[in-house]
Amino acid sequence: MKAISYCTGRKRYAEGRKKIQNYFQGTAKEAVCRSFEQIARLTSVPYIVRSSAENGFYSWAGQKGVPAVIIERGGCGLVKRHEIEADIVDVRNILRGLGFLRDGIQTVTSSQHLIRNAYYENAPCHGCWHPQKLPGDMVVKNELLGEIRDIYGELSERIFAKTTGVILYQTVSLGIEEGTPMVAYGELND
């Protein structure tokens, strides 16, 4: 019965706020990174992340000096119609900002929070992940982000924030394997 109560409590995290951010490659030459950031600022997402990731298409392109961003909306494999429409608006705005689309509509720039330092926490052990926060929630250094418990509810690990910032995304599945992505958060540089 204990395991069932832990599982049913997880539903609110799966239905919680979606991730809404934009990543750009942040380890290229500084001039190149500035151009990537300018492109990222042409989107309407509230957070832009200067990423140090070296895997993924946008990152590979950035390492080669080719401007690329990845806009993330949705979560849990779910995307709503308004999120698709927002992506289309953002892509058109990027094309306007780069001079490729000249349709007479003014380029829009949004007020966004820049995240220069992102933290990607992988599970230190396998078990059941019980997050304490939702994407978009603010956290302070040393605040509890979540716990990993065994299937009987016994505590295995507690995960604490290494810095003050915002939750970008997290795993919403109850079961988690050692070494797999668990939660990502970043420092706000405003």
Backbone as CSV, one residue per row, in Angstrom:
resi,resn,N_x,N_y,N_z,CA_x,CA_y,CA_z,C_x,C_y,C_z
1,MET,0.821,-1.192,0.000,0.000,0.000,0.000,0.868,1.260,0.000
2,LYS,2.016,1.193,0.665,2.931,2.326,0.716,3.395,2.729,-0.689
3,ALA,3.755,1.746,-1.521,4.237,2.024,-2.880,3.150,2.677,-3.715
4,ILE,1.900,2.275,-3.534,0.802,2.858,-4.302,0.629,4.330,-3.953
5,SER,0.723,4.692,-2.680,0.555,6.093,-2.313,1.690,6.936,-2.889
6,TYR,2.903,6.392,-2.970,4.005,7.134,-3.576,3.750,7.343,-5.070
7,CYS,3.226,6.345,-5.741,2.977,6.448,-7.184,1.871,7.445,-7.483
8,THR,0.781,7.438,-6.741,-0.327,8.343,-7.035,0.052,9.784,-6.765
9,GLY,0.948,10.015,-5.833,1.398,11.368,-5.558,2.226,11.947,-6.693
10,ARG,2.713,11.124,-7.588,3.559,11.568,-8.698,2.770,12.246,-9.803
11,LYS,1.475,12.034,-9.861,0.690,12.541,-10.982,0.817,14.048,-11.139
12,ARG,0.851,14.787,-10.056,0.894,16.243,-10.184,2.173,16.717,-10.858
13,TYR,3.261,15.960,-10.727,4.494,16.369,-11.395,4.387,16.153,-12.892
14,ALA,3.765,15.079,-13.308,3.602,14.824,-14.736,2.677,15.859,-15.367
15,GLU,1.723,16.354,-14.587,0.788,17.339,-15.114,1.220,18.766,-14.797
16,GLY,2.351,18.921,-14.153,2.818,20.242,-13.735,3.278,21.093,-14.902
17,ARG,3.906,22.214,-14.560,4.365,23.142,-15.587,5.293,22.477,-16.577
18,LYS,5.202,22.909,-17.814,6.029,22.355,-18.882,7.356,23.105,-18.939
19,LYS,8.315,22.508,-19.602,9.582,23.191,-19.785,9.450,24.161,-20.945
20,ILE,9.977,25.347,-20.759,9.945,26.378,-21.786,11.279,27.096,-21.751
21,GLN,12.199,26.645,-22.587,13.495,27.282,-22.652,14.108,27.081,-24.030
22,ASN,15.201,27.776,-24.238,15.888,27.770,-25.512,17.369,27.584,-25.204
23,TYR,17.994,26.626,-25.847,19.414,26.356,-25.620,20.228,26.823,-26.820
24,PHE,21.401,27.365,-26.538,22.347,27.671,-27.610,23.725,27.234,-27.160
25,GLN,24.570,26.882,-28.120,25.912,26.377,-27.847,26.740,27.498,-27.246
26,GLY,27.320,27.258,-26.075,28.031,28.301,-25.371,29.513,28.080,-25.188
27,THR,30.097,27.089,-25.880,31.537,26.851,-25.714,32.329,27.199,-26.965
28,ALA,31.654,27.759,-27.953,32.353,28.189,-29.172,33.096,29.503,-28.872
29,LYS,33.720,30.087,-29.877,34.383,31.373,-29.704,33.345,32.404,-29.258
30,GLU,33.796,33.369,-28.453,32.875,34.329,-27.837,32.017,35.079,-28.863
31,ALA,32.597,35.504,-29.975,31.824,36.213,-31.006,30.723,35.317,-31.572
32,VAL,31.048,34.048,-31.758,30.060,33.086,-32.263,28.951,32.896,-31.229
33,CYS,29.320,32.765,-29.955,28.323,32.604,-28.889,27.391,33.813,-28.817
34,ARG,27.931,35.014,-29.000,27.079,36.212,-28.988,26.054,36.156,-30.113
35,SER,26.454,35.685,-31.293,25.483,35.595,-32.394,24.414,34.551,-32.090
36,PHE,24.799,33.438,-31.447,23.814,32.428,-31.048,22.834,33.012,-30.039
37,GLU,23.359,33.786,-29.090,22.491,34.382,-28.072,21.516,35.366,-28.709
38,GLN,21.974,36.147,-29.687,21.075,37.078,-30.376,19.938,36.329,-31.057
39,ILE,20.232,35.193,-31.653,19.184,34.378,-32.274,18.229,33.859,-31.197
40,ALA,18.768,33.373,-30.088,17.931,32.848,-29.007,16.997,33.922,-28.462
41,ARG,17.457,35.161,-28.442,16.635,36.260,-27.929,15.492,36.631,-28.870
42,LEU,15.468,36.077,-30.060,14.361,36.310,-30.997,13.185,35.365,-30.738
43,THR,13.287,34.535,-29.717,12.199,33.626,-29.357,11.439,34.196,-28.163
44,SER,10.276,33.637,-27.915,9.428,34.150,-26.826,9.507,33.321,-25.548
45,VAL,10.461,32.408,-25.459,10.580,31.589,-24.255,11.206,32.413,-23.123
46,PRO,10.831,32.142,-21.863,11.331,32.968,-20.767,12.786,32.733,-20.376
47,TYR,13.339,31.563,-20.696,14.716,31.248,-20.304,15.529,30.862,-21.526
48,ILE,16.731,31.451,-21.635,17.676,31.006,-22.651,18.910,30.496,-21.914
49,VAL,19.407,29.352,-22.362,20.474,28.654,-21.653,21.713,28.589,-22.531
50,ARG,22.800,29.151,-22.021,24.098,29.022,-22.694,24.652,27.664,-22.300
51,SER,24.551,26.713,-23.194,24.825,25.321,-22.876,26.277,24.946,-23.149
52,SER,26.786,24.069,-22.298,28.128,23.523,-22.509,28.049,22.093,-23.042
53,ALA,26.840,21.642,-23.375,26.672,20.279,-23.900,27.441,20.121,-25.206
54,GLU,27.974,18.938,-25.417,28.707,18.667,-26.647,28.036,17.589,-27.477
55,ASN,26.843,17.196,-27.074,26.091,16.215,-27.865,24.809,16.882,-28.365
56,GLY,24.183,16.324,-29.336,22.965,16.903,-29.886,23.257,17.756,-31.102
57,PHE,22.247,17.894,-31.944,22.403,18.592,-33.213,22.776,20.057,-33.047
58,TYR,22.048,20.803,-32.194,22.338,22.229,-32.044,23.749,22.442,-31.510
59,SER,24.191,21.566,-30.624,25.517,21.696,-30.050,26.597,21.406,-31.085
60,TRP,26.399,20.345,-31.858,27.365,20.000,-32.900,27.477,21.139,-33.911
61,ALA,26.322,21.681,-34.329,26.332,22.796,-35.280,27.088,23.980,-34.684
62,GLY,26.816,24.281,-33.421,27.495,25.393,-32.761,28.993,25.206,-32.682
63,GLN,29.424,23.985,-32.432,30.859,23.701,-32.370,31.523,23.910,-33.730
64,LYS,30.741,23.783,-34.795,31.257,23.996,-36.151,31.082,25.440,-36.609
65,GLY,30.550,26.311,-35.704,30.355,27.723,-36.036,29.065,28.001,-36.785
66,VAL,28.189,27.028,-36.880,26.906,27.201,-37.566,25.862,27.581,-36.523
67,PRO,25.201,28.733,-36.704,24.198,29.155,-35.723,23.082,28.124,-35.571
68,ALA,22.784,27.771,-34.339,21.719,26.811,-34.064,21.208,27.009,-32.649
69,VAL,19.917,26.854,-32.492,19.291,26.882,-31.172,18.300,25.726,-31.118
70,ILE,17.921,25.347,-29.916,16.859,24.367,-29.758,15.822,24.984,-28.828
71,ILE,14.603,25.089,-29.311,13.497,25.647,-28.535,12.746,24.473,-27.926
72,GLU,12.596,24.481,-26.615,11.898,23.381,-25.951,10.624,23.891,-25.303
73,ARG,9.535,23.334,-25.732,8.233,23.574,-25.119,7.600,22.213,-24.906
74,GLY,6.742,22.127,-23.927,6.062,20.862,-23.666,6.778,20.077,-22.599
75,GLY,6.417,18.849,-22.470,7.001,17.970,-21.477,6.233,16.674,-21.439
76,CYS,6.864,15.648,-20.972,6.238,14.322,-20.849,5.790,13.790,-22.201
77,GLY,6.411,14.251,-23.272,6.008,13.815,-24.605,4.707,14.437,-25.064
78,LEU,4.243,15.451,-24.357,2.974,16.104,-24.685,3.232,17.493,-25.240
79,VAL,2.589,17.827,-26.316,2.696,19.162,-26.894,1.289,19.627,-27.240
80,LYS,0.948,20.813,-26.780,-0.368,21.396,-27.047,-0.308,22.232,-28.322
81,ARG,-1.434,22.432,-28.935,-1.520,23.193,-30.183,-0.897,24.583,-30.031
82,HIS,-1.180,25.285,-28.928,-0.644,26.635,-28.744,0.888,26.625,-28.636
83,GLU,1.471,25.514,-28.184,2.928,25.416,-28.117,3.521,25.251,-29.517
84,ILE,2.856,24.501,-30.357,3.284,24.355,-31.750,3.203,25.706,-32.450
85,GLU,2.096,26.408,-32.240,1.925,27.722,-32.865,2.979,28.712,-32.367
86,ALA,3.332,28.636,-31.085,4.378,29.517,-30.552,5.728,29.201,-31.193
87,ASP,6.014,27.924,-31.436,7.259,27.550,-32.129,7.285,28.136,-33.542
88,ILE,6.176,28.057,-34.242,6.097,28.603,-35.608,6.345,30.105,-35.589
89,VAL,5.713,30.810,-34.645,5.920,32.257,-34.509,7.399,32.547,-34.241
90,ASP,8.019,31.763,-33.354,9.433,31.978,-33.024,10.341,31.738,-34.226
91,VAL,10.094,30.672,-34.980,10.923,30.386,-36.160,10.783,31.515,-37.181
92,ARG,9.575,31.978,-37.401,9.384,33.104,-38.342,10.095,34.352,-37.841
93,ASN,10.036,34.600,-36.556,10.699,35.774,-35.998,12.220,35.668,-36.140
94,ILE,12.764,34.465,-35.933,14.206,34.253,-36.149,14.562,34.538,-37.602
95,LEU,13.761,34.029,-38.528,14.025,34.269,-39.955,13.953,35.757,-40.286
96,ARG,13.016,36.492,-39.669,12.952,37.943,-39.865,14.213,38.604,-39.305
97,GLY,14.596,38.197,-38.095,15.759,38.787,-37.445,17.048,38.554,-38.207
98,LEU,17.121,37.439,-38.938,18.313,37.130,-39.742,18.228,37.701,-41.154
99,GLY,17.083,38.304,-41.476,16.915,38.914,-42.795,16.468,37.962,-43.887
100,PHE,16.091,36.741,-43.554,15.648,35.774,-44.558,14.166,35.901,-44.889
101,LEU,13.387,36.459,-43.978,11.952,36.619,-44.190,11.637,38.104,-44.125
102,ARG,11.133,38.611,-45.239,10.782,40.036,-45.324,9.311,40.146,-45.671
103,ASP,8.487,40.017,-44.627,7.043,40.023,-44.833,6.376,41.270,-44.281
104,GLY,7.171,42.282,-43.900,6.620,43.530,-43.412,6.237,43.512,-41.933
105,ILE,6.408,42.385,-41.286,6.097,42.307,-39.859,7.363,42.615,-39.069
106,GLN,7.220,43.451,-38.034,8.362,43.859,-37.217,8.933,42.669,-36.439
107,THR,10.261,42.579,-36.394,10.923,41.564,-35.573,10.662,41.886,-34.105
108,VAL,10.331,40.871,-33.335,10.031,41.047,-31.916,11.183,40.502,-31.084
109,THR,11.578,41.251,-30.073,12.536,40.726,-29.110,11.813,40.613,-27.775
110,SER,12.143,39.589,-27.027,11.472,39.323,-25.756,12.414,39.561,-24.594
111,SER,11.832,39.829,-23.452,12.604,39.932,-22.224,12.771,38.517,-21.674
112,GLN,14.011,38.089,-21.551,14.281,36.722,-21.120,15.345,36.709,-20.042
113,HIS,15.406,35.601,-19.355,16.439,35.376,-18.351,17.531,34.520,-18.988
114,LEU,18.763,34.982,-18.893,19.894,34.229,-19.421,20.463,33.330,-18.331
115,ILE,20.648,32.081,-18.670,21.271,31.123,-17.770,22.624,30.762,-18.355
116,ARG,23.692,31.166,-17.672,25.048,30.869,-18.137,25.566,29.559,-17.556
117,ASN,25.166,29.242,-16.349,25.633,28.022,-15.690,24.447,27.118,-15.421
118,ALA,24.383,26.020,-16.141,23.324,25.034,-15.939,23.927,23.806,-15.257
119,TYR,23.149,23.192,-14.421,23.564,21.993,-13.688,22.645,20.849,-14.102
120,TYR,23.229,19.770,-14.536,22.487,18.593,-14.987,22.801,17.456,-14.021
121,GLU,21.850,17.127,-13.178,22.067,16.096,-12.160,21.605,14.739,-12.676
122,ASN,22.499,13.774,-12.660,22.152,12.393,-12.980,21.921,11.632,-11.688
123,ALA,21.105,10.609,-11.763,20.776,9.818,-10.578,22.021,9.121,-10.041
124,PRO,22.316,9.282,-8.751,23.475,8.621,-8.166,23.221,7.133,-7.868
125,CYS,21.956,6.723,-7.927,21.604,5.322,-7.684,20.253,5.056,-8.352
126,HIS,19.860,3.793,-8.429,18.543,3.498,-8.986,17.515,3.496,-7.864
127,GLY,16.254,3.702,-8.239,15.180,3.734,-7.254,13.987,4.489,-7.788
128,CYS,13.247,5.097,-6.885,12.048,5.869,-7.225,12.331,7.344,-6.957
129,TRP,12.205,8.169,-8.004,12.526,9.597,-7.940,11.299,10.361,-7.467
130,HIS,11.473,11.140,-6.399,10.409,11.950,-5.810,10.844,13.411,-5.817
131,PRO,10.571,14.121,-6.926,10.989,15.526,-6.987,10.161,16.397,-6.044
132,GLN,10.772,17.468,-5.572,10.109,18.406,-4.675,9.749,19.704,-5.381
133,LYS,10.161,19.855,-6.626,9.964,21.086,-7.381,9.378,20.765,-8.749
134,LEU,8.923,21.811,-9.437,8.417,21.707,-10.798,9.260,22.597,-11.707
135,PRO,9.309,22.301,-13.013,9.999,23.210,-13.922,9.449,24.633,-13.789
136,GLY,10.371,25.584,-13.716,9.990,26.977,-13.532,10.059,27.431,-12.082
137,ASP,10.113,26.492,-11.138,10.234,26.849,-9.724,11.626,27.386,-9.434
138,MET,11.692,28.365,-8.556,12.968,28.892,-8.098,13.486,28.009,-6.967
139,VAL,14.814,27.876,-6.895,15.456,27.118,-5.820,16.602,27.950,-5.251
140,VAL,16.940,27.690,-4.008,18.092,28.344,-3.397,19.149,27.284,-3.122
141,LYS,20.367,27.734,-3.042,21.483,26.809,-2.805,21.198,25.950,-1.571
142,ASN,21.482,24.667,-1.694,21.298,23.661,-0.641,19.839,23.294,-0.382
143,GLU,18.913,23.779,-1.199,17.508,23.397,-1.046,17.293,21.989,-1.597
144,LEU,16.411,21.242,-0.984,16.106,19.886,-1.418,15.389,19.913,-2.765
145,LEU,15.972,19.238,-3.771,15.352,19.120,-5.089,14.487,17.877,-5.184
146,GLY,14.872,16.839,-4.476,14.107,15.604,-4.506,14.844,14.493,-3.785
147,GLU,14.177,13.360,-3.727,14.740,12.193,-3.061,14.614,10.972,-3.956
148,ILE,15.532,10.059,-3.783,15.421,8.740,-4.407,15.145,7.767,-3.269
149,ARG,14.078,7.005,-3.443,13.675,6.024,-2.430,13.615,4.651,-3.086
150,ASP,13.740,3.629,-2.292,13.576,2.282,-2.841,12.076,1.983,-2.984
151,ILE,11.737,0.818,-3.512,10.328,0.518,-3.778,9.506,0.363,-2.501
152,TYR,10.162,0.299,-1.357,9.457,0.202,-0.084,9.338,1.564,0.605
153,GLY,9.857,2.618,-0.065,9.765,3.961,0.483,10.930,4.375,1.360
154,GLU,11.926,3.509,1.488,13.089,3.844,2.304,14.008,4.797,1.528
155,LEU,14.476,5.815,2.225,15.331,6.825,1.614,16.671,6.238,1.175
156,SER,17.043,6.497,-0.099,18.353,6.088,-0.616,19.277,7.291,-0.750
157,GLU,18.768,8.386,-1.338,19.583,9.591,-1.568,18.683,10.823,-1.510
158,ARG,19.265,11.920,-1.052,18.603,13.226,-1.117,19.454,14.093,-2.038
159,ILE,18.800,14.828,-2.926,19.499,15.647,-3.910,19.245,17.117,-3.573
160,PHE,20.324,17.893,-3.431,20.235,19.296,-3.053,20.791,20.180,-4.167
161,ALA,20.241,21.387,-4.282,20.702,22.353,-5.280,22.109,22.823,-4.948
162,LYS,22.945,22.874,-5.968,24.327,23.337,-5.795,24.439,24.849,-5.918
163,THR,23.330,25.487,-6.368,23.328,26.927,-6.554,21.893,27.437,-6.500
164,THR,21.739,28.727,-6.413,20.425,29.354,-6.484,20.065,29.522,-7.953
165,GLY,18.829,29.206,-8.314,18.433,29.326,-9.715,17.013,28.878,-9.955
166,VAL,16.789,28.327,-11.148,15.451,27.920,-11.590,15.510,26.487,-12.116
167,ILE,14.470,25.704,-11.835,14.378,24.348,-12.381,14.027,24.461,-13.863
168,LEU,14.840,23.828,-14.718,14.603,23.852,-16.163,13.750,22.664,-16.592
169,TYR,14.116,21.483,-16.153,13.330,20.285,-16.443,13.732,19.198,-15.477
170,GLN,12.934,18.138,-15.446,13.269,17.005,-14.603,12.580,15.756,-15.129
171,THR,13.096,14.632,-14.715,12.482,13.354,-15.057,11.167,13.248,-14.305
172,VAL,10.128,12.838,-15.008,8.825,12.714,-14.359,8.443,11.267,-14.091
173,SER,9.237,10.335,-14.596,8.917,8.939,-14.322,9.315,8.602,-12.891
174,LEU,8.578,7.720,-12.295,8.865,7.319,-10.925,10.172,6.534,-10.855
175,GLY,10.329,5.541,-11.718,11.539,4.725,-11.713,12.691,5.457,-12.363
176,ILE,13.862,5.364,-11.746,15.041,6.032,-12.297,16.236,5.098,-12.140
177,GLU,17.066,5.057,-13.171,18.265,4.207,-13.167,19.489,5.053,-12.821
178,GLU,20.441,4.449,-12.175,21.685,5.122,-11.840,22.341,5.680,-13.109
179,GLY,22.790,6.932,-13.029,23.494,7.555,-14.145,22.598,8.192,-15.187
180,THR,21.282,8.115,-15.035,20.366,8.702,-16.020,19.956,10.110,-15.573
181,PRO,19.537,10.978,-16.529,19.150,12.350,-16.179,18.020,12.375,-15.152
182,MET,18.154,13.304,-14.209,17.199,13.387,-13.124,16.568,14.780,-13.051
183,VAL,17.394,15.830,-12.981,16.891,17.198,-12.872,17.951,18.153,-13.431
184,ALA,17.484,19.240,-14.045,18.390,20.281,-14.540,17.905,21.616,-14.009
185,TYR,18.852,22.448,-13.604,18.521,23.774,-13.103,19.664,24.706,-13.462
186,GLY,19.397,25.998,-13.425,20.436,26.932,-13.833,20.410,28.221,-13.051
187,GLU,21.569,28.875,-12.995,21.719,30.180,-12.345,21.196,31.255,-13.268
188,LEU,20.424,32.166,-12.717,19.942,33.309,-13.489,21.000,34.392,-13.483
189,ASN,21.309,34.937,-14.651,22.345,35.962,-14.781,21.738,37.273,-15.245
190,ASP,20.764,37.752,-14.515,20.102,39.021,-14.905,20.610,40.172,-14.072
